[in-house]
Amino acid sequence: MTKAIAWLADRGVIRVAGEDATSFLQGLLTNDVERLEIGEARYAGLLTPQGKILFDTLVVRTRTDAGAAYLLDCAAAQAGDLAKRLGFYKLRAKVVIADESAERAVVAAWDEDAAMPAGAFVYRDPRDPRLGLRAIVARAEAVAIGEAELASYEALRIAACAPKGGVDFAYGDAFPYDADFDHLNGVDFDKGCYVGQEVVSRMKHRGSARKRVVRVKVAGEPPPPGTPIMDGELAVGTLGSSAGAAALAMLRLDRVEDAKAAGRGLSAGGVSVALAD
């Protein structure tokens, strides 16, 4: 039996349900939730009015006896704040918002034959096919699965260039394009208004992002996330998560191109860094 399954202990779960749940989330998030089928997930962000990412989440439509219900697979460290922020927007909407992270957890499986716990709510990761399946399960079941295979999952995530918030980009500081939302099916450019939409639309029409998370190769032991990437004395970005020699980095693409054109190499913490092929 395959062991390509791991508990993602850094993920939490929020439930949003009620008569107005669909329209409520539709008016807030970067992606379209109105067309979600039960068991289908979309990647989305909740932005500031200035268009920067406050929270990112996988939104999954789930079963309910009345109204609509969604599970938000989000960063565990942010779950409480996300539930609170959603509560600020609730106003008169008929929705119930609950942080269920104490009872439920998220696992990832990157092999179709991976054995999910009985009763797991399974959905496909919409960001990249290589990331396989995810499931929301009882916390005790996730703990039993454990994190022994987590390094293999992280290597897949980095290969897919799927940034992790708080490591590969900073919440409250990065725009969706910086964090590759457009490459990871995280923005619907045809949906109606949502918080920060005008800024996202302007960046789309500009046609290119000046700064992005990209894959890089590190020639040696990778320095810790947050280490500046330098072109001599000039900072051109920041190193993120790594798996062996592979890593993600937030880079100023124009500065990297200048260094390349001049034949200069990049480094982080004294270790050479180069764009991955």
BAMAR-292485 format. One record per residue: residue number from 1; x, z, y of N, C-alpha, C, O in turn. Coordinates in steps of 0.02 Angstrom, whole numbers, always signed. Atoms other than C-alpha are relative to their C-alpha. Example, Ala and Ser with C-alpha at 12.3 -4.5 7.8 and 13.67 -1.06 7.14 Angstrom:
2
   k    n_x    n_z    n_y   ca_x   ca_z   ca_y    c_x    c_z    c_y    o_x    o_z    o_y
   1    +45     +0    -59   +615   +390   -225    +45     +0    +60    +97    +33    +59
   2    -42     -3    -59   +684   +357    -53    -39    +37    +55    -14    +45   +110
***
This chain:
277
   k    n_x    n_z    n_y   ca_x   ca_z   ca_y    c_x    c_z    c_y    o_x    o_z    o_y
   1    +43     +0    -60     +0     +0     +0    +44     +0    +62    +93    +37    +66
   2    -40     +5    -61    +66    -47   +171     -1    +65    +39    -50   +101    +40
   3     -4    -59    -45   +125    +90   +288     +3    -22    +73    +24    +17   +116
   4     -3    +26    -69   +109    -19   +443    -57    +27    +41   -100    -10    +65
   5    +52    -35    -37     -1   +109   +529    +31    +63    +30    +72    +96     -2
   6    -29    -59    -33    +38   +248   +653    -50    +30    +49    -91     -6    +79
   7    +39    -37    -50    -47   +379   +759    +34    -11    +68    +94     +0    +76
   8    -25     +7    -68    -27   +338   +944    -18    +64    +38    -69    +68    +72
   9    +15    -66    -28    -16   +517  +1004     -4     +0    +76    -29    +48   +106
  10     +2     +3    -72     +3   +461  +1184    -63    -34    +26    -67    -51    +85
  11    +63    +30    -20   -173   +387  +1186    -57    +50     -4    -58    +93    -49
  12    +59    -42     +0   -335   +474  +1230    -63    -43     -4    -59   -104     -5
  13    +63    +35     +9   -519   +429  +1214    -52    +28    +48    -64    +88    +50
  14    +55    -18    -45   -658   +431  +1345    -61    -40    -21    -56    -99    -38
  15    +63    +34    +17   -840   +390  +1308    -42     -7    +63    -52    +41   +100
  16    +45    +14    -56   -951   +308  +1438    -64    -29    -30    -61    -82    -62
  17    +62    +22    +32  -1133   +290  +1385    -59    +10    +48    -56    +49    +95
  18    +61     -9    -39  -1306   +272  +1458    -30    -66    +21     -2   -119    +10
  19    +39    +60    -20  -1433   +151  +1529    +40    -46    +46    +33   -107    +41
  20    -38    +41    -49  -1314    +93  +1668    +73     -8    -19   +113    -29    +23
  21    -71     +0    +18  -1151   +101  +1570    +33    -68    +10    +89    -72    +35
  22    -30    +67     -6  -1122    -87  +1567    +11    -19    +73    +66    -39    +92
  23     -7    +20    -70  -1156   -120  +1751    +49    +47    +36    +84    +25    +82
  24    -46    -48    -31  -1059    +38  +1798    +72    -21    -10   +111    -25    +38
  25    -69    +21    +14   -898    -18  +1712    +14    -70    +27    +70    -84    +48
  26     -9    +69    -24   -925   -200  +1761    +20     -1    +74    +59    -43    +95
  27    -15     -2    -71   -917   -152  +1945    +64    +35    +17    +83    +39    +76
  28    -62    -37    -13   -755    -54  +1925    +62    -33    -28   +114    -32     +4
  29    -59    +21    +38   -639   -138  +1800    +17    -74    +12    -25   -113    +32
  30    -25    +67    -12   -534   -296  +1811    -26    -51    -50    -21   -111    -38
  31    +23    +48    +51   -610   -372  +1654    -75     +4     -9   -108    +51    +14
  32    +71     +6    +11   -784   -425  +1601    -21    +41    -61     +4    +28   -116
  33    +26    -39    +57   -875   -297  +1492    -70    -21    -19    -95     -1    -72
  34    +69    +19    +13  -1047   -377  +1501     -7    -41    -64    -59    -37    -98
  35     +5    +44    +58  -1008   -501  +1362    +32    +30    -62    +40     -4   -113
  36    -31    -32    +58   -925   -376  +1245    -51     +8    -57   -107    +32    -45
  37    +40    -14    +60   -996   -372  +1068    +21    +68    -28    +75    +92    -13
  38    -17    -64    +31  -1001   -210   +969    +62    -10    -44    +65    -55    -85
  39    -63     +4    +37   -827   -181   +898    +52    -45    +32   +106    -54     +4
  40    -47    +42    -36   -743   -297  +1023    +31    +38    +58     -2    +79    +89
  41    -36    -35    -53   -612   -236  +1147    +24    -49    +53    +37   -107    +39
  42    -32    +37    -55   -551   -297  +1316    +50    +47    +33    +38   +107    +40
  43    -49    -37    -39   -396   -242  +1410    -20     -4    +73    -40    -58    +96
  44    +22     +0    -70   -434   -191  +1589    +34    +56    +38    +63   +102     +9
  45    -28    -51    -44   -375    -90  +1737    -52    +24    +50    -98    -12    +68
  46    +37    -27    -58   -454    +22  +1868    +51     +5    +56   +101    +39    +50
  47    -49     +9    -54   -368    -17  +2033    -18    +42    +60    -74    +66    +67
  48    +14    -26    -67   -351    +59  +2204    -32    -56    +41    -28   -114    +21
  49    +26    +54    -43   -440    -35  +2345    +55    -48    +22    +41   -105    +40
  50    -57    +42    -18   -265   -102  +2385    +26    -42    -59    +75    -78    -52
  51    -17    +42    +57   -256   -181  +2212    +53    +26    -47    +76    -11    -90
  52    -51    -28    +45   -132    -64  +2127    -32    +36    -59    -87    +63    -53
  53    +29    -27    +62   -158     +0  +1949     +0    +77     +2    +53   +108     +6
  54     +6    -73     +8   -223   +179  +1939     -2    +18    -74    +30    +67    -95
  55     +8    -13    +71   -270   +171  +1755     -6    -68    -35    -32   -116     -7
  56    +14    +58    +41   -265    +42  +1616    -28    +25    -67    -14    +80    -88
  57    +37    -22    +59   -371    +47  +1459    -21    -59    -42    -29   -114    -17
  58    +35    +47    +44   -437    -46  +1309    -72    +25     -3    -85    +81    -24
  59    +71    -18     -2   -627    -46  +1329    -33    -29    -62    -31    -90    -73
  60    +31    +21    +63   -723    -54  +1165    -74    +16     +2    -94    +72    +16
  61    +72    -14     +4   -910    -74  +1148    -15    +30    -69     +9     +5   -120
  62    +14    -34    +62   -979    +43  +1017    -76     +5    -10   -115    -15    +33
  63    +71     -5    +17  -1145    +80   +933    -31    +61    +35     +2   +111    +46
  64    +38    -56    -29  -1277   +190  +1013    -74    -11    -12    -96    -68    -21
  65    +72     +5    +12  -1460   +228   +988    -38    -22    +62    -93    -49    +57
  66    +35    +16    -62  -1504   +203  +1171    +50    -22    +52   +105     +5    +57
  67    -45    +24    -52  -1428   +107  +1315    +61    -34    -30    +57    -64    -83
  68    -63    +29    +23  -1248    +50  +1296    +52    +56     -1    +46   +105    +34
  69    -54    -49     +4  -1091   +146  +1250    +66    -34     -8    +72    -85    -43
  70    -67    +27     +2   -907   +112  +1272    +50    +56    -12    +42   +112    +13
  71    -56    -46     +9   -749   +198  +1213    +59    -29    +37    +75    -88    +30
  72    -58    +20    -38   -599   +190  +1328    +62    +29    -33    +73    +90    -32
  73    -64    -17    +31   -432   +193  +1236    +51     -1    +57    +71    -55    +79
  74    -41     -5    -61   -319   +256  +1376    +59    +46    -11    +65    +78    -63
  75    -57    -45     +3   -158   +350  +1411    -25    +72     -3    -65    +93    +39
  76    +23    -68     +9   -183   +528  +1349    +15    +43    +62    -26    +85    +81
  77    -18    -40    -59    -92   +600  +1500    -46    -12    +59    -49    +29   +105
  78    +44    +17    -55   -219   +515  +1612    -74     +9    -16   -116     -1    +27
  79    +70     +0    +21   -380   +542  +1513    -43    +44    +44    -97    +23    +66
  80    +40    -45    -42   -440   +691  +1613    -10    -27    +69    -64    -24    +97
  81     +5    +29    -67   -401   +607  +1778    -44    -62     +1    -81    -73    +50
  82    +42    +59     +3   -484   +445  +1724    -74    +20     -4   -116     -9    +30
  83    +70    -23     +5   -643   +537  +1673    -24    +26    +67    -81    +14    +88
  84    +18    -27    -66   -642   +627  +1840    -10    -56    +51    -57    -54    +90
  85     +6    +55    -47   -613   +466  +1938    -65    -40    -13    -99    -59    +34
  86    +63    +34    +16   -756   +380  +1846    -60    +41    +26   -109    +13    +49
  87    +53    -44    -25   -863   +530  +1892     -9     -7    +75    -66     -2    +99
  88     +6    +10    -72   -824   +501  +2076    -42    -62    +16    -80    -63    +65
  89    +36    +62    -12   -896   +325  +2062    -72     +2    -28   -111    -43    -14
  90    +64     -1    +35  -1048   +379  +1962    -60     -3    +46   -107    -41    +34
  91    +55     -3    -48  -1163   +419  +2110    -66     +8    -38    -76    +58    -72
  92    +65     -6    +33  -1340   +385  +2045     -4    -40    -65    -58    -45    -95
  93     +0    +39    +62  -1289   +279  +1896    -20    +45    -59     +2   +102    -63
  94    +21    -37    +59  -1370   +333  +1733    +51     -8    -55    +43    -48   -102
  95    -54     +1    +49  -1211   +362  +1635    +23    +71    -14    +18   +116    +28
  96    -31    -62    +19  -1131   +505  +1542    +73    -15    -17    +87    -60    -57
  97    -72    +12     +9   -940   +515  +1547    +30    +61    -33    +22   +117     -8
  98    -27    -57    +36   -848   +624  +1422    +70    -16    -25    +82    -68    -55
  99    -67     +5    +28   -664   +649  +1382     -2    +29    -70    -11    +90    -79
 100     +5    -21    +70   -663   +657  +1191    +68     +4    -34    +73     +4    -95
 101    -68     +2    +27   -474   +663  +1171    +16    +60    -45    +60    +55    -88
 102    -13    -59    +42   -480   +837  +1093    -26    -10    -71     -2    +21   -118
 103    +31    +10    +66   -588   +773   +949    +19    -67    -32    +17    -73    -93
 104    -12    +67    +25   -540   +589   +933    +68    -24    +21    +95     -2    +72
 105    -67    +25    -14   -376   +494   +930     +3    -74    -18    -44   -102    -47
 106    -10    +72    +10   -307   +317   +919    +56    -12    -49   +109    +19    -45
 107    -53    +23    +45   -209   +236   +779     +7    -76     +7    -40   -110    +27
 108    -13    +72     +0   -130    +63   +771    +21    -22    -69    +57    +14   -104
 109    -19    +28    +65   -112    -46   +616    +19    -73    +11    -21   -111    +37
 110    -23    +68    -13    -11   -206   +619     +8    -39    -65    +49    -85    -71
 111     +5    +37    +63    -49   -264   +442    -74     +4    -20   -104    +57    -21
 112    +71     +2    +17   -223   -320   +388    -16    +44    -61    -74    +63    -71
 113    +11    -41    +60   -200   -220   +226    +10    +74    +12     +4   +114    -34
 114    -10    -71    -14   -166    -55   +314    -64    +38    -14   -118    +15     +2
 115    +58    -41    +20   -281    +82   +249    -22    +43    +58    +11    +91    +77
 116    +29    -40    -53   -389   +147   +390    -41    +57    -30    -69    +49    -84
 117    +42    -55    +25   -477   +315   +369    -73    -21     -5    -96    -64    +33
 118    +71    +14     +7   -657   +309   +311    -35    +19    +65    -23    +72    +93
 119    +37    -15    -61   -773   +299   +461    +38    -18    +64    +12     -6   +118
 120    -38    +20    -59   -638   +232   +578    -37    -54    +38    -67    -99     +8
 121    +29    +53    -42   -703   +129   +724    +56    -48    +18    +98    -33    +60
 122    -56    +46     -2   -590    -23   +711    -13    -57    +48    -70    -82    +52
 123     +5    +56    -46   -557   -157   +842    +68    -33     +5   +120     -2     -6
 124    -62    +38     -5   -428   -292   +870    +30     +9    +70     -7     +6   +120
 125    -34     -6    -65   -299   -268  +1008     -5    -67    +35    +21   -117    +10
 126    +12    +65    -33   -349   -403  +1135    +60    -26    +38    +57    -82    +64
 127    -55    +20    -42   -180   -411  +1221    +44    -53    -31    +67    -99     +3
 128    -45    +47    +34    -79   -505  +1089    -13     +7    -75    -19    +63   -100
 129    +15     -3    +72   -113   -551   +906    +51    +41    -40    +34    +70    -91
 130    -51    -37    +36    +51   -470   +853    -13    +74     -2    +14   +110    -45
 131    +13    -71     -3    -17   -300   +900    -53    +23    -49    -66    +83    -55
 132    +43    -17    +56   -145   -306   +761    -63    +37    +18    -97    +21    +67
 133    +62    -38     -7   -285   -180   +746    +13    +69    +29    +68    +97    +23
 134     +0    -70    -20   -324    -13   +825    -63    +32    -26   -111     -3    -44
 135    +61    -35    +22   -449   +119   +776     -4    +68    +34    +47   +100    +47
 136    +13    -68    -25   -527   +274   +849    -25    +40    -59    -74    +22    -92
 137    +14    -41    +59   -533   +411   +719     -2    +73    +21    +15    +91    +77
 138     -3    -72    -13   -554   +598   +707    +73    +21     +8   +117     -5    -26
 139    -69    -19    -15   -400   +684   +777    +37    +24    -63    +96     +8    -72
 140    -34    -25    +60   -362   +770   +611    +22    -57    -45    +75    -52    -77
 141    -19    +58    +41   -359   +601   +523    +61    -35    +30   +105    -58     -6
 142    -58    +31    -33   -238   +531   +652    +63    +41    -12   +116    +13    -26
 143    -58    -43    +12   -124   +680   +633    +25     -8    -72    +86     -8    -84
 144    -20    +10    +70   -125   +653   +444    +37    -66     -9    +84    -69    -49
 145    -36    +64     +3    -72   +472   +468    +71     +8    +28   +119    -18     -1
 146    -65    -17    -28    +70   +533   +579    +34    -56    +38     +5   -110    +48
 147    -37    +46    -43   +202   +445   +682    +63    -27    -33   +108    -52     +1
 148    -61    +21    +35   +330   +401   +548    +15    -74    +12    +74    -93    +13
 149    -10    +72     -9   +303   +214   +577     -4    -22    +73     -7    -82    +88
 150    +11    +17    -70   +288   +224   +766    +55    -46    +28    +40    -88    +69
 151    -55    +41    -26   +459   +145   +798    -13    -74    -15     +4   -118    +25
 152    +15    +69    +17   +401    -13   +707    -54    -28    +47    -50    -85    +68
 153    +52    +22    -47   +246    -22   +817    +30    -12    +69    +14    -62   +101
 154    -31     +8    -66   +350     +2   +974    +41    -63     +4    +42    -97    +56
 155    -38    +62     +1   +463   -141   +923    -47    -60     +8    -30   -108    +43
 156    +49    +54     -7   +309   -253   +905    -26     -3    +72    -33    -57   +100
 157    +27     -2    -68   +241   -196  +1073    +50    -30    +50    +30    -68    +94
 158    -51    +27    -45   +405   -237  +1160     +9    -75    -12    +17   -112    +36
 159     -5    +72    +14   +417   -406  +1071    -58    -38    +31    -49    -96    +52
 160    +58    +32    -30   +242   -445  +1135     -1     +7    +76    -46    -20   +109
 161     -4    -13    -72   +293   -391  +1311    -65    +30    +25    -96     +6    +73
 162    +60    -38    -19   +147   -269  +1322    +22    +65    +31    +35   +113     -5
 163    -27    -59    -33   +201   -141  +1452    -42    +63    -12   -103    +60    -20
 164    +33    -65     +5   +160    +44  +1434     +1    +33    +68    +54    +44    +98
 165     +4    -33    -64    +97   +127  +1591    +37    +66     +1    +34   +104    -47
 166    -39    -62     -7   +206   +269  +1654    +70     -6    -27   +112    +38    -14
 167    -67    +12    +28   +358   +197  +1563    +26    -67    +26    +81    -70    +54
 168    -21    +67    -20   +366    +11  +1599    -25    -20    +69     +2    -66   +100
 169    +23     +7    -69   +268    +17  +1761    -29    +66    +23    -51   +107    -17
 170    +23    -63    -28   +217   +157  +1877    -73     -5    +22    -90    -49    +61
 171    +69     -3    -23    +34   +199  +1898     -1    +15    +75    +37    +57   +100
 172     +7     -9    -72    -18   +189  +2080    +50    -40    +40    +48    -39   +102
 173    -52    +38    -36   +129    +75  +2123     +2    -73    -19    +23   -115    +21
 174     -5    +68    +24   +113    -84  +2019    -66    -37     +8   -120     -9     +0
 175    +58    +44     -1     -5   -230  +2043    -12    -28    -71    +34    -27   -111
 176    +12    +28    +67    -90   -309  +1890    +49    -54    -21    +68    -57    -79
 177    -48    +53    +17    +26   -460  +1898    +68    +30    -18   +103     +5    -62
 178    -64    -32    +16   +178   -344  +1899     +2    +21    -73    +53    +16   -106
 179     +5    -27    +68   +117   -271  +1733    -27    -51    -50    -49    -32   -104
 180    +17    +55    +46    +74   -441  +1656    -73     -1    -22    -88    -26    -76
 181    +71     +1    +18   -114   -415  +1656    -25    -71    -12    -66    -83    -56
 182    +23    +69     +8   -137   -603  +1675    +23    -30    -66    -10    -74    -93
 183    -24    +24    +64    -33   -635  +1519    -31    +36    -59    -29    +11   -115
 184    +26    -43    +54   -119   -498  +1418    -76     +3     +0   -106    +50    -28
 185    +74     +4     +0   -300   -549  +1448    -31    +61    +33    -83    +85    +10
 186    +24    -61    -33   -324   -403  +1567    -40    -11    +63    -64    +37    +93
 187    +37    +16    -61   -409   -493  +1712    -47    -58    -13    -27   -108    -43
 188    +46    +56     +2   -565   -599  +1718     -9    -24    +72    -36    +11   +114
 189     +0    +26    -68   -549   -710  +1871    -68    -28    +22    -77    -48    +79
 190    +65    +28    -15   -730   -769  +1861    -55    +51     +7   -112    +34    +25
 191    +53    -52     -3   -823   -603  +1857    -14    +19    +72    +21     -2   +118
 192    +19    -22    -67   -907   -521  +2005    +48    +52    +28   +103    +61     +2
 193    -44    -46    -37   -836   -391  +2122    +19    +61    -41    -20    +85    -83
 194    -24    -64    +27   -733   -242  +2065    +50    +28    +50    +72     -7    +95
 195    -46    -33    -46   -619   -119  +2153    +67    -36     -1    +97    -45    -55
 196    -65    +33     -6   -463   -210  +2216     -1    -74    -13    +52   -106    -15
 197     +4    +71    +20   -527   -384  +2173    +30    -47    +52    +63    -96    +34
 198    -24    +46    -52   -483   -463  +2341    +76     -8     -3   +102    -63     +5
 199    -73     +4     +4   -299   -420  +2322    +21    -40    -61    +67    -81    -57
 200    -17    +36    +62   -293   -484  +2142    -12    -75    +10    +28   -116    -11
 201    +16    +70    -12   -376   -647  +2197    +52    -33    +45    +73    -90    +33
 202    -51    +28    -45   -252   -672  +2339    +65    -13    -37    +98    -63    -25
 203    -62     +9    +37   -106   -647  +2221     -5    -60    -48    +44    -95    -58
 204     +9    +58    +44   -180   -775  +2101     +9    -65    +39    +43   -111    +17
 205     -3    +61    -40   -198   -904  +2238    +71    -13    +27    +89    -69    +41
 206    -69     +8    -22    -19   -871  +2294    +41    -36    -53    +90    -70    -38
 207    -28    +41    +53    +29   -941  +2125    +59    +27    -38    +78     -1    -89
 208    -58    -27    +36   +177   -834  +2075     +8    +74    +17     -9    +96    +72
 209    -13    -71    -11   +226   -653  +2056    +74    +10    +16   +117    -18    -18
 210    -70    -12    -18   +384   -592  +2141    +32    +50    -47    +93    +49    -57
 211    -26    -54    +43   +401   -445  +2022    -41     +1    -64   -103     -5    -62
 212    +36     -2    +64   +357   -433  +1837    +37    +42    -51    +97    +53    -46
 213    -31    -28    +60   +387   -339  +1676    +17    -58    -46    -25    -99    -62
 214    -23    +54    +44   +490   -453  +1564    +42    +31    -57    +62    +89    -53
 215    -43    -22    +55   +587   -439  +1401    +73    -12    +18    +91    -63    +46
 216    -72     +7    -12   +773   -409  +1413    +38    +21    -63    +10    +53   -108
 217    -45    -21    +54   +920   -385  +1295    +53    +46    +31    +79    +34    +85
 218    -48    -50    -24  +1035   -235  +1313    +61     -1    -47    +53     +4   -108
 219    -61     +5    +39  +1216   -249  +1255    +30    +69    -11    +80    +87    +20
 220    -24    -67    +12  +1239    -73  +1189    -58    +49     -4   -116    +28     -8
 221    +51    -51     +2  +1145    +91  +1184    -43     -3    +63    -17     +3   +118
 222    +42     +8    -60   +994    +70  +1299     -2    +64    +42    -12   +118    +14
 223     +9    -58    -43   +993   +187  +1448    -74    +22     +1   -116    -17    -21
 224    +70    -23     +0   +834   +291  +1472    -44    -39    +48    -20    -68    +96
 225    +46    +33    -46   +678   +218  +1552     +7    +27    +71    +18    +87    +81
 226     -8    -20    -70   +688   +221  +1741    +70    -14    +27    +81     -8    +87
 227    -68    +15    -23   +873   +174  +1747     -1    -64    +42    -27   -115    +20
 228     -1    +60    -41   +901    +51  +1891    +41    -56    -32    +93    -44    -63
 229    -37    +60    +22   +955   -126  +1844    +31    -29    +62     -3    -42   +112
 230    -38    +17    -59  +1090   -184  +1962    +32    -69     -6    +53    -91    -59
 231    -41    +59    -11  +1165   -346  +2024    +55    +23    +47    +49    +19   +108
 232    -52    -32    -40  +1327   -267  +2082    -27    +63    +32    -44   +111     -2
 233    +25    -58    -36  +1271   -145  +2217    -74     -8    +19   -103    +37    +49
 234    +70    +14    -18  +1097   -222  +2235    -46    +14    -59    -37    -13   -113
 235    +49    -14    +52   +951   -150  +2135    -48    -60     -7    -75    -83    +43
 236    +45    +57    +11   +849   -290  +2055    -59    +20    -45   -103    -21    -57
 237    +56    -21    +42   +733   -187  +1945    +13    +67    -34    +59   +103    -16
 238     -3    -64    +35   +707    -42  +1826     -9    -12    -75    -54    -50    -95
 239     +7     +6    +73   +732    -28  +1638    -59    +42    -23    -72    +96     +2
 240    +56    -36    +28   +580    +23  +1536    +14    +22    -72    +69    +45    -87
 241     -6    -22    +70   +551    +58  +1351    +46    -48    -39    +55   -106    -19
 242    -47    +40    +39   +671     -5  +1218    -10    +12    -74    -37    +63    -96
 243     -1     -5    +73   +685    -37  +1031    +62    -37    -23    +63    -99    -26
 244    -64    +31    +15   +863    -68   +978    +27    -34    +62    +29     -5   +116
 245    -27    +37    -57   +937   -203  +1089    -54    -31    +43    -40    -57    +97
 246    +55    +29    -37   +765   -261  +1146    -31    +52    +46    -36   +111    +29
 247    +28    -47    -48   +687   -184  +1300    -46    -38    +47    -46   -100    +49
 248    +40    +28    -55   +562   -212  +1440    +29    +24    +65    +60    +78    +69
 249    -27    -18    -65   +609   -209  +1622    -44    -29    +54    -68    -85    +49
 250    +34    +24    -59   +520   -223  +1788    +54    -29    +46    +97     +7    +70
 251    -53    +34    -37   +623   -353  +1882    -27    -37    +61    -82    -65    +59
 252    +12    +45    -56   +623   -435  +2052    +27    -69    -20    +87    -79    -22
 253    -20    +64    +29   +625   -613  +1988    +42    -42    +47    +87    -78    +25
 254    -40    +38    -48   +694   -689  +2148    +72    +24     +1   +118    -16     +6
 255    -68    -27     -1   +843   -572  +2147    +37    -16    -65    +98    -29    -65
 256    -31    +18    +64   +875   -606  +1962    +22    -73     +1    +76    -89    -23
 257    -18    +71     -5   +874   -793  +1996    +61     -9    +45   +104    -51    +30
 258    -59     +4    -44   +998   -768  +2139    +63    +19    -37   +115    -13    -31
 259    -59    -22    +38  +1115   -672  +2024    +20    -53    -52    +79    -67    -61
 260    -14    +52    +50  +1099   -806  +1889    +33    -61    +31    +81    -88     +4
 261    -27    +59    -34  +1132   -947  +2012    +73    +11    +21   +113    -36    +23
 262    -68    -16    -22  +1289   -857  +2071    +46    +17    -58   +105    +31    -48
 263    -41    -15    +59  +1349   -825  +1893    +15    +74     -9    +63    +91    -43
 264    -11    -72     +6  +1334   -636  +1908    -44    +29    -55   -101     +8    -62
 265    +38    -34    +52  +1278   -524  +1764    -35    +62    +28    -17    +87    +81
 266    +36    -60    -19  +1158   -377  +1774    +21    +58    -44    +46    +47   -100
 267    -17    -59    +40  +1187   -200  +1714    -47    +57    +16    -78    +60    +69
 268    +40    -61    -10  +1095    -35  +1692    +39    +57    -32    +54    +56    -91
 269    -38    -57    +26  +1188   +128  +1674    +66    -20    -31    +89    +12    -78
 270    -64    +23    +25  +1349    +32  +1644     -5    -45    -61    +47    -66    -88
 271    +10    +43    +58  +1273    -72  +1502    -27    -68    +24    -72    -71    +66
 272    +23    +67    -20  +1250   -261  +1519    -72    -13    -21    -93     +6    -76
 273    +71    +17    +12  +1070   -323  +1530     -8    -75    +16    +18   -100    +66
 274    +13    +71    -11  +1012   -504  +1513    -73    -15    -19   -102    +19    -61
 275    +68    +21    +18   +843   -591  +1508     -1    -23    -72    +45    -56    -95
 276     +7    +21    +69   +782   -616  +1331    -20    -74     -3    -51    -99    +44
 277    +17    +71     +8   +762   -794  +1266    -76     -8     -9   -100    -64    -17
***
